[in-house]
C-alpha cells in the first residue's frame, strides 16, 4: 500500500530518501526551508560561470560506493582526478598525500615517519572500527606514531579543527577519516548542486513533490502524513518534535571564498592543511587546482576554511572584514599574493557542519519514540565522518525500515 510520507530537508539525506521511497511507490513530499536542494553541499553561481560552486568545499572518495551507485542509477557522471594535498608547516608547503611523500616529509625524523606510516596503515587496512572507540586519537597517535608526530603533524590540525576538544576526540573519528580516503577524488559533473538537481528530477519522475522556502516548525504540521522522515540536525529535530537527546557537540563552518585572477597555490596543491596555529584558518583549498577553471570563466577559486564554535567572532564579520584579517596570512603562504588579484569574494557560514566525536559517543537511532517518525542526519554517519556518501547510505537504511 502506498504511504504518504513527508521528508523534512532537501540535503542529500532528504534527496536520497525521497528518491528511494518514491521508487518503491510511496507518495513523498519534501519540505525545504531554502530555495534549492543540496543542504551543506548547496551551490552558488556567478553569472559568468557555466558550473555552480559549493558554498562549502566538497569532494568524494573512490570508496564512496553509495553515492556513486545512485549517480550511476540516474546517469549523472562523477569524474575522478588525482589532485595534490599538502601541508603548510614551518613557512613551507610540503606535499603530504601518499606513503612516498610521508617518507620524504622533512619535519619528522625517519623513525617517526616510519612509525606514522605504520599507525596510518593500521587504520587504513583495518576493517574493524570498534577497538578505536576505547581511546582518544591523541592516545592512539602518541602511542603508535610517537610524540613528535603528534606535536608536529597532528596536534595543530586537531586544535585548528576541534579547538578545546582537540585532546578529547575519539580515535574512531580519526579512523573514520583515514579508512575511506583515496588518492583520487571525485566531483560530480556540473558540481554537487547539479547532482542534487538530478536526484530531485529522478524522484519527481517517481512522483515525489518538492516544496521549497518552507520551514517546518513543529512535526504536528505534518499530521496528514502516514510517516515523517526528518533530516535536520538532532538539536533542531528536538525543537520541532519535543523529544530530548543527550548533548551532541558540534561545530559550524565559516568559509571565505575568493575568485582570483591568478593561481594562488602555484605548485598545483588542491588542499593545503595549515599546521601553524598562529594562522587563523585551518585550510586553504584551491578548487580550480582540482576542477578545470574553464568551468568558472577562468576564475581561480580558493576557499579559506574554518570550523568554529557558534559564538566565534567570525560569524559576525563581513567578507570584507574577514579578508582584511586573513590577508597577511595568505601572503605568508604565497608572498606574491596581492589584494588586487581578488575579483570577488563571498562569505558563507553554517551553524552545524562538523559533529564532535568524543569517547562514549552517542549515535541517535533512525527510529524515534514517536511512532512513524524517523531521524536521519550527519550525526548518524558513524563511524565515518560527515559527508554526502554517508547521507545516501542513511537514506537507503531508512527506506528499508519504512518499506
NORFEN-V456357 format. One record per backbone hydrogen bond with DSSP energy under -1.0 kcal/mol. CO is the residue of the C=O (numbers start at 0). NH is the residue of the N-H. If there is no record, write none. Layout:
# NORFEN-V456357
co: {CO	CO}
nh: {NH	NH}
This chain:
# NORFEN-V456357
co: {2	3	3	4	5	6	7	9	10	11	12	13	14	15	16	17	18	20	21	26	27	28	29	30	31	33	37	38	41	43	45	52	59	60	62	63	64	65	66	67	68	69	70	71	76	78	80	83	83	84	85	86	87	88	91	93	97	98	101	104	108	109	110	111	112	113	114	115	116	117	119	120	122	128	129	130	134	135	136	137	138	139	140	140	145	146	147	148	148	149	153	154	155	156	157	158	161	162	164	168	169	169	170	171	173	174	184	185	186	187	190	191	192	193	194	195	196	197	198	199	200	201	202	203	208	210	217	218	219	221	226	227	228	229	232	233	234	235	236	237	239	248	250	250	251	252	254	255	256	257	258	258	259	263	264	269	270	271	272	275	281	282	283	284	284	285	286	286	291	292	292	294	294	295	299	300	300	301	302	303	304	304	305	307	308	311	312	313	317	318	319	320	321	322	325	326	328	329	333	337	338	340	343	345	347	349	353	356	365	369	371	372	373	376	377	379	386	387	388	389	390	391	392	393	394	395	396	397	398}
nh: {26	225	226	28	228	30	230	37	14	15	16	17	18	19	20	21	22	25	24	4	208	6	210	8	213	212	40	41	54	52	48	43	185	63	64	67	68	69	70	71	72	73	75	74	188	186	184	269	270	95	272	93	274	91	88	86	101	102	104	107	112	113	114	115	116	117	118	119	120	121	123	124	125	131	132	133	170	139	140	141	142	143	144	145	149	150	151	152	153	154	157	158	159	160	161	162	164	165	167	136	172	173	174	175	177	178	80	59	78	190	194	195	196	197	198	199	200	201	202	203	204	205	207	206	29	31	220	221	222	224	5	373	7	375	236	237	238	239	240	241	218	355	352	353	307	349	347	303	345	301	342	343	299	265	267	285	85	283	87	278	273	304	271	286	302	288	289	290	294	295	297	49	50	298	259	286	287	257	284	255	281	282	253	251	311	314	315	316	321	322	323	324	325	326	329	330	332	333	336	340	341	260	258	256	254	252	250	169	374	372	227	367	229	379	380	381	390	391	392	393	394	395	396	397	398	399	400	401	402}
